[in-house]
Amino acid sequence: MADANELLRLLQAHGEQFMTSFSSHPARSNIKAQPSDTPHSSDEGSEWGGIDQSSQEEEQDSLDEYSDYNDDEFVQGSSTAPHVVIHSEPKAEKSKDHANGKLFMSPRISKLRSDKIAERKITDEHETDERSNIENDALLYRLVHTKLLSGSLSSDLELTHAQRQKALSGRVLELSGSAKLGRGEKTVRNEEHNKASKRVREGLLSKEKQRRKARLEEAKNLGNYHPKLKRLFEDSRIEKKPQKRQRGLQMGIGHFSGGTLKLSRDEIDMVHGQSSRQKRSRLHGRR
């Protein structure tokens, strides 16, 4: 009998522990506690005569009490909200970041620059276009200065042997770098002119000046002249050397020569507050 009571007590304790696990159930506090087994503890030494009818009824009553709770209530109390996974842009960005992390940890450096392949292709195409444009400009410059502006080597022109020889020697000078493009033939002719006598050279120079003056007047009449284009109408044989800028600070007035500062008359008048134009106007007024 004592063993049966012990089993019932363990079963009751297990049932209470099982009920306490469902904290969301409001009626768990109404469960009646079974009477303690302290009065039966004195009969532990007596013989066990099996499970009698009273113990079976008590066990049945306890099971009936537990059966009052439906399975649905237990499931409802123990259920949790489902885990919802939203497949949206942040998920894709995460995968992209993961891919970038893999590329960063990759031992191959080329993988890090895989995103810039398209940009490099665009820049390479742009560079090739610029290079081809520069080459075409250089080719056009050569054609203009050797074929279009100077058609001496053209087979359509009926040139004498001397003229054709001068044109050919001028192209040779241009290719060797001794003369600029389009000016080789002129340099050859100038060298020949220098071999002539003084009177002939002076006559040629005066005639050339007249031609340059006529071309300048024609350009001004047609409206094709500009002060910046003045050097195109000047003598090509006279080459102006670029002025070298002296380093350091310079005087704002006068110039040094031989260790002394030399001032012109206009600069002196400018210091005194009197310009040369005012002087001239006064002189003309007195007359």
C-alpha positions, 0 to 999 in steps of 0.5 A: 500500500505504501508503494502505491501511495508513493507512486500516486504522490510522484504522479501528482507531483509530475502532473503539477509540474506539467501544469505549471509549465503552461503559464498562460492558462488562467485556471491553473490556480484552481487545481486542488492539491491532493492530501499529503501522505504523511498519515500513511508514512507510518504504515511503510513497514506493512505488507503491500496488499496491491492497489485497492479500489479507493486508490484507483478511484482517486487516480481516476479523479485526478486524471479526470481533472486533468482531462478538463483542459483541452489540447487546444488550450495547451496548444494555444497557450504554448504557441508562438508567432510564426517567423516571417521572412520578407524577401525584399531589397535589403536581403539582396543588398546583404547578399551583395555585401557578402559577395563583396566581402568574398571578393575582398578576402580573395587572394586575387587582386584582379577580382577587386577591380572587376566592377571597374571593367566597364569604366575602363572600357569607356575610358579606353575607347575615349583615349583611342578616339583622341589618339586617332583624332590627333593622328588625323589632325597631323595628317591633315596639317601635312596635306594642307601644307604640302599638297593643297597650299603648295601644289608644286609636285602635282602632276597636273601642273606643267612645271619646268625641270628647274621648278620641279627640282626646287620643289623636290629639294624643298620637300627634302628639307621639310622631311629632314627638319631643316625647314617648316612644313610648306616652307621648304621651297621658299627656303630653297628660293631664298638661298638662290636669291642670296647668290645673286648680285646686290642690285638683283637682291634689292629689286627682289626684296622691294617687289616682295614687299609690294606683294605683301602690302597688296595682300594685306590691303586685300585682306583688310578690304575683304574683312579677313584681317585681324591684328593677331594675324599680322605675322602671316603677312610679314616676311617669313625670313625674318624670324623674331626670337622670343624675348627671354624674361629676366628672373627676379624683380625688375624696375617699373621704369627705365632699364639697366645697361652697364650698371647704370639706370637709364631713363627716357624723356617720356618716363621723366615727364611721366614722373613729373606728371606731364606726358608727351602728348600734353607737351605736344598739344601745348606746342601746337597751341602756341603755334 
